[in-house]
């Protein structure tokens, strides 16, 4: 498998800082899955309109763009975040 490159945008970093600690830990775990195996079933990656999302948990999502093996993480937050990009 080709190496996965993950870029954390400033908007993602800002969102992350606002997350509850328990959600940050879940996000960190999902980030490891993404780096090791983007097809990991826990991520439940799927396309929105011009973005993608993966699950942090049942209530939280991460919005990203993909360019080959590069994942550009844009936002993380509650499920409503999807409405902005869907």
N, C-alpha and C positions, 0 to 999 in steps of 0.2 A: 504494500500500500504506500502511495506517495505521502510525503510529509504534509501534515495539515498546518496551515498558518492561521492564527487567530489574531485579529486586530481589535482592540478595545477602544472605541471612540470616546471622546471626552463626554458626550451625552450619555453613553453607557456607564461610564465611571460615576457621573453625577447621580444617575438613577440608582446605581449600586449602593452608593453612600446613604441613600434614603431608605433602603430596604431594612426590614427587621433582621436582626442577627440570624435568626433561624432560617430565613429565606436566603440570606447571603451564603450560608453553609450549603444549602441545597443548590444554589446557583454554582458555587465552586465545584460541587460534585458533578453537575451536569457539564460544566466546562471541561473537566477532565475527560468525561465520556466523549465529548465533541472532539477533543484533541486526539484521543486514542482511536475512536471509531465513530465517525459521524452518522453511521447507520444504526447506532445503538438504539434498541427499541424504547428505552426510557426517554429518549429525546423527543420522539414522536414528531420529527421534523416534517413540516409541510409548507407548501407555497401559499402565500397570500397573493396580492396582485403583483406588485413588483418587488416584494420582499419575501422573506421566509421567516418562520418562527420555530422555536423549539420550546418544549415544556420545561419549566423549572419545577413546578408541581401542578396540582389541579387548578390553582388560582393564579399562578404567576407564569409569565411568558417572556421569552427573549426574542426580539426582532433583529434580523440580520440580513445582510446581502451576501451572496456567494459569487465569487469569481474563481472558477476552477477549484483548487484546494485551499483557497483563502476565504475565510469567514470574517466578515466585517460586522462586528456586533454593535448595533445602533442604540437599542433601548431595552431595558428590563423593567417589568412592573406587573401590576395586576392585569387580569384578563382584558380589562377595558382598553389597554394599550393596543390590542389587536385592532380595535375599531378604527384607530387612526391610520392604519396601514392596510387594512383589508379591502 
